[in-house]
Amino acid sequence: MILYQSTNRNLVLPERKAFREKVSFREALLTGQAPDEGLFVPDRIPVLSYSDILALKNKPYTDAALLVTYAYLCDEIDRSVLEKIIIDSYPFGIPMELVSEKLYIMRLDQGPTASFKDFAARMMARLMSWFKGGEKRLNVLVATSGDTGSAVGEAFRGVEGINVCILYPGNEVSGRQKKQLDTIGDNVIAISVNGKFDDCQNLVKEAFADPELAHLNFTSANSINFGRILPQMIYYVYAYAQLADEGEDIVFCVPSGNFGNALGCEYARRMGLPVRKLVMPTNENDEFPDFLARSRYKKISPSRACLSNAMNVGHPSNLARFFELYGGTVDRKGIVYRMPDIGEMRRRIFSVSISDEVTRKCIKTAYEKYGILLEPHGAVGWRGLELFREKEGDSGLAVCLETAHPAKFPDEIIELLGMVPVMPESMKGIDERRGVPVEMDASYKDFKKYLEENLE
Ligand SMILES: *Cc1c(COP(=O)(O)O)cnc(C)c1O
């Protein structure tokens, strides 16, 4: 059975006792984070057979989902139950656009909140509901820079026995993102924090670590939860099976913020997917490309507010998992205790920082040159992939992920391209929805008081 252990398990620190136990997927899913503030990682990565991967060609997405997730969950859930969860999670498609020879855009924007986060959130919500059983209430706390919150909120809306509390930086989300967050309602509370995304993330992390709130039975739906990472391995396997010839390898380009999405690709490679390179462009929060270039890690604090706002992260939470996979250790404050094998990292991963100015230019040229419509996150990805191909002279099969629907960023598209992006079905009527958030300063004292008074 695959068990889950903390990325901090080997640390010896005066202020914190390392968590050295191993837990089941169920426990990792329901608690979200290890008690020592490390992230749960599997103690073994299952390997898929190459012929099973190839056999997914022309099969529905749900087949790929079952193959990938059952490899991790086979000892904890029945295959037939898992299959039902998967079918319920993915009632939408994944458009792949051929841009030029061997070069594709994979659009992960057909879910209810039009971002790739729907893929993970919907499956995680259903896994949590099933694994939780009929016991105590669960309270899901989420810090979001825009898209996580609405995806998680929508995914959990109406789910019995679970409340969701979403914190977002009031001034850093777009008007439509704010609408999506404020209007979910039901068992989902939105809190607009007067601060940055990192402040929201810190409030959530502090609440998790607070023994006086233990009775509230918190869990996390951020990408610190391994239940979010697992579904994010699926579309890489699916895309490979649809697009690659037998024996061919592939480059994936993943516009990155907290690195949860790219981590899905890293795991997929380690499960046997022939990934030649993982390209991870960031916006002006360039701590990771800078680390790969200079072998020294320095987080960016406070994070820089860029157009691709869901990637405004100065210290990616999943960096701890990347370090772990490459033999290193870094904690949530950004302190490096053990360096990863950086030579191996450079061989496997390419990262580059894309400025807002270049992002804008890219939206324009991608449209004029290829007729592809990108929003700011996808444009960071696309430009990063172009730079990778130029720099390494790579012209093989490559897929760039477009992580949100352009209609979520109408102002940029109107300004740059002079056209109004067509809304996907899921977003129609959004401007008319009504709902007000709870307003709060970035103070843990206030947040704690609110939680104590409003959650059970
Ligand atoms: C969250 C998000 C990202 C960043 O994904 P990570 O897993 O945090 O790296 C990129 N694009 C969009 C649209 C997002 O919502």
Ligand as a Chemical Component Dictionary entry (heavy atoms), coordinates in Angstrom:
data_LIG
# 
_chem_comp.id                   LIG 
_chem_comp.type                 NON-POLYMER 
_chem_comp.pdbx_formal_charge   0 
_chem_comp.three_letter_code    LIG 
# 
loop_
_chem_comp_atom.comp_id 
_chem_comp_atom.atom_id 
_chem_comp_atom.alt_atom_id 
_chem_comp_atom.type_symbol 
_chem_comp_atom.charge 
_chem_comp_atom.model_Cartn_x 
_chem_comp_atom.model_Cartn_y 
_chem_comp_atom.model_Cartn_z 
_chem_comp_atom.pdbx_ordinal 
LIG C1 C1 C 0 -3.715 28.389 -10.370 1  
LIG C2 C2 C 0 -3.455 28.792 -11.756 2  
LIG C3 C3 C 0 -2.182 28.673 -12.337 3  
LIG C4 C4 C 0 -0.990 28.184 -11.547 4  
LIG O1 O1 O 0 -1.073 26.839 -11.237 5  
LIG P1 P1 P 0 -0.152 26.234 -10.064 6  
LIG O2 O2 O 0 -0.581 24.836 -9.930  7  
LIG O3 O3 O 0 -0.412 27.062 -8.838  8  
LIG O4 O4 O 0 1.244  26.387 -10.531 9  
LIG C5 C5 C 0 -2.026 29.011 -13.660 10 
LIG N1 N1 N 0 -3.054 29.490 -14.379 11 
LIG C6 C6 C 0 -4.278 29.633 -13.872 12 
LIG C7 C7 C 0 -5.360 30.178 -14.725 13 
LIG C8 C8 C 0 -4.533 29.290 -12.554 14 
LIG O5 O5 O 0 -5.751 29.436 -12.051 15 
# 
loop_
_chem_comp_bond.comp_id 
_chem_comp_bond.atom_id_1 
_chem_comp_bond.atom_id_2 
_chem_comp_bond.value_order 
_chem_comp_bond.pdbx_ordinal 
LIG C1 C2 SING 1  
LIG C2 C3 SING 2  
LIG C2 C8 DOUB 3  
LIG C3 C4 SING 4  
LIG C3 C5 DOUB 5  
LIG C4 O1 SING 6  
LIG O1 P1 SING 7  
LIG P1 O2 DOUB 8  
LIG P1 O3 SING 9  
LIG P1 O4 SING 10 
LIG C5 N1 SING 11 
LIG N1 C6 DOUB 12 
LIG C6 C7 SING 13 
LIG C6 C8 SING 14 
LIG C8 O5 SING 15 
# 
